[in-house]
């Protein structure tokens, strides 16, 4: 009889634990990336009564229930946080506790940057991955480290080294006087176009290219930069000739002899407080600018047809200095920095861990998990490879707690608790009745 007390009490303890688990699930209904816990009950060893084995068996109740995490996919929701991410599929973000240096794993994608520029979770754990080197490459074969987010970064300017024009020169344009190769042209060109190029300090310079129709498929051209851009005050002028065949295709210069423009003696434009020129300092420089007459496939970008002279496209590879305006994480876990000139650079990559038996992980708080003795070794690598899920930028994974299931479980556990409490009161009454028999 007295065994029934322990049996019922074990059930009360188990139901209390189960209700605690349900309460914790409901409390984390809105926790990003939270995985609901489930309770697994198991009976205790039974005692055989009577002469024959198994004729009468009485159990000793229920063992303390095991709690397992349910790692089913949570709903993916759009987020306004530029650094927020969601994991679609299996796997975890790899983080490090800065106070203990322990490696932890999380599905919580609410990420922020701290004042040191480190990418962290909202709890302050350091997100692990790979950072771009000085030349812009990311070596994902190295062990992951703290992902750094550039703060207040200024990209230095890039001087122009190449420029190109995709254009047609009108074969029916009026003829012009031959341009002398050593002096600026005085006759108005048949057609002209101005290009902006950059020096090593990010300063801009206007390159004007004029074209004069010489007839017979020959055109003279002149590249000039105003004298105000140079310390000497003299304009930079370079001239040459273009030759087209009867089909309007460029035949000269050849792809191996494309014209170049060299700017030497540029002025820095500095002045002292009185308005006079400042002491000479290191002047800005520009590498020899190659005018790319042919594209990468060797096809000429200049034609001579009997149509209006026009430019359909132009480009140059120089850039002014630019300020960092935003950092975000794109699909695939790439950390992308956007600058004021619209340029985007990939500055980092998030790492992901694949764990074969995630239900063996132990909750470490702050939405993190740590390995247990039963956990397989994590395979750390790039998202969407090796069985790892995909990282979605601008999104978060909602909790996978199902409120209807939790309320149903709550009712079941409540009824079980009430039933076992009835066993206690009944056993107590029987005990009192038995004692009363000997009075």
Residue pairs with C-beta under 8 A, 6 or more apart in sequence:
1 427
1 430
1 431
1 434
2 427
2 431
3 58
3 60
4 423
4 427
5 424
5 427
6 60
6 61
7 59
7 60
7 61
7 423
8 61
8 420
8 421
8 423
8 424
8 427
9 61
9 424
10 44
10 60
10 61
10 62
10 63
11 61
11 62
11 416
11 417
11 420
11 423
12 417
12 420
12 421
12 424
13 64
14 41
14 62
14 63
14 64
14 65
15 413
15 416
15 417
15 420
16 417
17 39
17 64
17 65
17 67
18 39
18 41
18 65
18 409
18 413
19 410
19 413
19 414
19 417
21 37
21 38
21 39
21 67
22 406
22 409
22 410
22 413
24 37
25 36
25 37
25 401
25 406
26 401
26 403
26 406
28 34
28 36
28 399
28 401
29 399
29 401
29 403
30 398
30 399
31 108
31 367
31 399
32 108
32 109
32 110
32 367
32 396
32 397
32 398
32 399
33 74
33 86
33 87
33 106
33 107
33 108
33 109
33 367
33 396
33 397
33 399
34 74
34 107
34 108
34 367
34 399
34 400
34 401
35 69
35 70
35 71
35 72
35 74
35 107
35 399
35 400
36 69
36 70
36 399
36 400
36 401
36 402
36 406
37 67
37 68
37 69
37 70
38 67
38 68
38 69
38 70
39 65
39 66
39 67
39 409
40 65
40 66
40 67
40 68
41 62
41 63
41 65
42 62
42 63
42 65
42 66
43 59
43 61
43 62
43 63
44 59
44 60
44 61
44 62
44 63
45 59
45 60
46 57
46 58
46 59
46 60
47 57
47 58
47 59
47 60
48 54
48 55
48 56
48 57
49 55
49 56
49 57
49 58
50 56
68 359
69 358
69 359
69 361
69 363
69 369
70 400
71 90
71 358
71 359
72 400
73 88
73 89
73 397
73 400
74 107
74 397
74 398
74 399
74 400
75 397
75 398
75 400
76 86
76 88
76 392
76 395
76 396
76 397
76 398
77 86
77 395
77 396
77 397
77 398
78 394
78 395
79 86
79 394
79 395
79 396
81 110
81 111
81 112
81 394
81 396
82 326
82 327
82 328
82 329
82 394
83 111
83 112
83 113
83 119
83 149
83 327
83 328
83 329
84 109
84 110
84 111
84 329
84 393
84 394
84 395
84 396
85 93
85 109
85 111
85 329
85 333
85 350
85 391
85 392
85 393
85 395
85 396
86 109
86 391
86 392
86 395
86 396
86 397
87 93
87 107
87 109
87 352
87 383
87 389
87 390
87 391
87 392
87 397
88 389
88 390
88 391
88 392
88 397
89 384
89 388
89 389
89 390
90 354
90 358
90 387
90 388
90 389
91 352
91 353
91 354
91 355
91 383
91 387
91 388
91 389
92 105
92 106
92 107
92 352
92 353
92 355
92 358
92 369
92 378
93 105
93 106
93 107
93 108
93 109
93 127
93 128
93 350
93 351
93 352
93 353
94 103
94 104
94 105
94 127
94 128
94 129
94 144
94 351
94 352
94 353
94 378
94 380
95 103
95 104
95 105
95 106
95 120
95 121
95 125
95 126
95 127
95 128
95 368
96 102
96 103
96 104
96 125
96 126
96 128
96 146
97 104
97 125
97 368
98 124
98 125
98 126
102 364
102 370
103 128
103 370
104 125
104 364
104 368
104 369
104 370
105 353
105 355
105 361
105 368
105 369
105 370
105 371
105 378
106 121
106 125
106 366
106 367
106 368
106 369
107 367
107 397
108 121
108 122
108 367
108 368
109 395
109 396
109 397
110 121
110 122
110 396
111 119
111 120
111 121
111 122
111 127
111 329
112 119
112 120
112 121
112 122
113 119
113 120
113 149
113 151
113 327
114 120
114 124
117 148
117 149
117 150
117 151
118 126
118 127
118 146
118 147
118 148
118 149
119 126
119 127
119 129
119 146
119 147
119 148
119 149
119 335
119 348
120 126
120 127
121 127
121 366
121 367
121 368
123 366
123 367
123 368
125 366
125 368
126 146
126 147
127 146
127 147
127 350
128 144
128 145
128 146
128 147
128 350
128 351
129 144
129 145
129 147
129 333
129 335
129 348
129 349
129 350
129 351
130 138
130 139
130 140
130 142
130 144
130 145
130 147
130 348
130 349
130 351
131 138
131 145
131 147
131 148
131 347
131 348
132 138
132 345
132 346
132 347
132 348
133 139
136 345
136 346
138 346
138 348
138 349
140 349
140 381
140 382
144 351
144 380
147 335
147 348
147 349
147 350
148 347
148 348
149 327
149 335
149 347
149 348
150 324
150 327
150 337
150 347
151 324
152 323
152 324
153 323
153 324
153 337
153 339
154 321
154 322
154 323
154 324
155 319
155 321
155 322
155 324
155 339
155 343
155 345
156 202
156 321
157 198
157 199
157 200
157 201
157 202
157 318
157 319
157 320
157 321
158 198
158 317
158 318
158 319
159 197
159 198
159 199
159 200
159 285
159 286
159 287
159 318
160 197
160 198
160 199
160 286
160 287
160 289
160 316
160 317
160 318
161 287
161 288
161 289
161 290
161 317
161 318
162 289
162 290
162 292
162 316
162 317
163 195
163 197
163 207
163 289
163 290
163 291
163 292
163 314
163 315
163 316
163 317
164 291
164 292
164 293
164 295
164 301
164 313
164 314
164 315
164 316
165 193
165 195
165 209
165 291
165 301
165 302
165 311
165 313
165 314
166 301
166 302
166 311
166 312
166 313
166 314
167 193
167 301
167 302
167 303
167 309
167 310
167 311
167 312
167 314
168 302
168 303
168 304
168 305
168 307
168 308
168 309
168 310
168 312
169 190
169 191
169 211
169 213
169 219
169 242
169 244
169 302
169 303
169 304
169 309
170 190
170 191
170 213
170 304
170 305
170 306
170 307
170 308
170 309
171 217
171 244
171 248
171 304
171 305
171 306
172 306
173 190
173 191
173 213
173 309
174 190
174 213
175 213
175 214
175 215
176 187
176 189
176 190
176 212
176 213
176 214
176 220
177 187
177 212
178 212
178 214
178 220
179 185
179 187
179 212
179 220
179 222
179 239
180 239
181 239
181 240
182 239
183 237
184 222
184 224
184 235
184 237
185 210
185 212
185 222
185 239
187 212
189 210
189 211
189 212
189 222
190 211
190 212
190 213
190 219
190 309
191 210
191 211
191 309
192 208
192 209
192 210
192 211
193 208
193 209
193 311
193 314
194 206
194 207
194 208
194 209
195 206
195 207
195 208
195 209
195 314
195 316
196 204
196 205
196 206
196 207
196 316
197 204
197 205
197 207
197 286
197 289
197 316
197 318
198 204
198 205
198 286
198 316
198 318
198 319
198 320
199 205
199 263
199 266
199 284
199 285
199 286
200 284
200 285
200 286
201 268
201 284
202 319
202 320
202 321
203 266
203 268
203 269
203 284
204 320
205 225
205 229
205 263
205 266
205 286
206 225
206 226
207 223
207 224
207 225
207 261
207 289
208 223
208 224
208 225
209 221
209 222
209 223
209 291
210 221
210 222
210 224
211 219
211 220
211 221
211 242
211 309
212 219
212 220
212 221
212 222
213 219
214 220
214 241
217 243
217 244
217 245
217 246
217 304
218 241
218 242
218 243
218 244
219 241
219 242
219 243
219 244
219 304
220 239
220 240
220 241
220 242
221 239
221 240
221 241
221 242
221 259
222 237
222 238
222 239
223 237
223 238
223 239
223 259
223 261
223 291
224 235
224 236
224 237
224 238
225 235
225 236
225 261
225 263
226 235
227 233
227 234
227 235
228 267
229 236
229 263
229 266
229 267
230 236
230 263
230 265
230 266
230 267
231 265
231 266
231 267
231 283
232 265
236 261
236 262
236 263
236 264
238 259
238 260
238 261
238 262
240 253
240 259
241 252
242 250
242 252
242 253
242 302
243 250
243 251
243 252
244 250
244 251
244 302
244 303
244 304
245 251
248 303
248 304
248 305
249 300
249 303
250 293
250 294
250 300
250 302
250 303
250 304
253 259
253 293
255 293
255 294
255 298
258 290
258 291
258 292
258 293
258 294
259 290
259 291
259 293
260 288
260 289
260 290
260 291
261 288
261 289
261 291
262 286
262 288
262 289
263 286
263 289
265 283
266 283
266 284
266 285
266 286
267 283
268 281
268 283
268 284
270 277
270 278
270 281
271 277
271 278
272 278
272 279
289 316
292 301
293 300
293 301
293 302
294 300
294 301
295 301
319 341
319 343
320 341
322 339
322 340
322 341
322 343
323 339
323 340
324 337
324 338
324 339
324 340
325 338
325 339
325 340
326 337
326 338
327 335
327 336
327 337
327 338
327 347
328 335
328 336
328 338
328 393
328 394
329 335
329 336
329 350
329 391
329 393
329 394
330 336
330 393
331 390
331 391
331 392
331 393
332 382
332 383
332 384
332 390
332 391
332 393
333 349
333 350
333 351
333 352
333 382
333 383
333 391
333 393
334 346
334 348
334 349
334 350
335 346
335 347
335 348
335 349
335 350
336 344
336 345
336 346
336 347
337 344
337 345
337 346
337 347
338 344
339 345
349 382
350 383
350 391
351 380
351 381
351 382
352 380
352 381
352 382
352 383
352 388
352 389
352 391
353 378
353 379
353 380
353 388
354 378
354 379
354 380
354 381
354 386
354 387
354 388
355 361
355 371
355 375
355 376
355 378
355 379
356 376
357 374
357 375
357 376
358 369
360 371
360 372
360 374
360 375
360 376
361 369
361 370
361 371
361 372
361 375
362 369
362 370
362 371
362 372
363 369
364 370
371 378
379 386
379 387
379 388
381 388
382 388
383 389
383 390
383 391
384 390
384 391
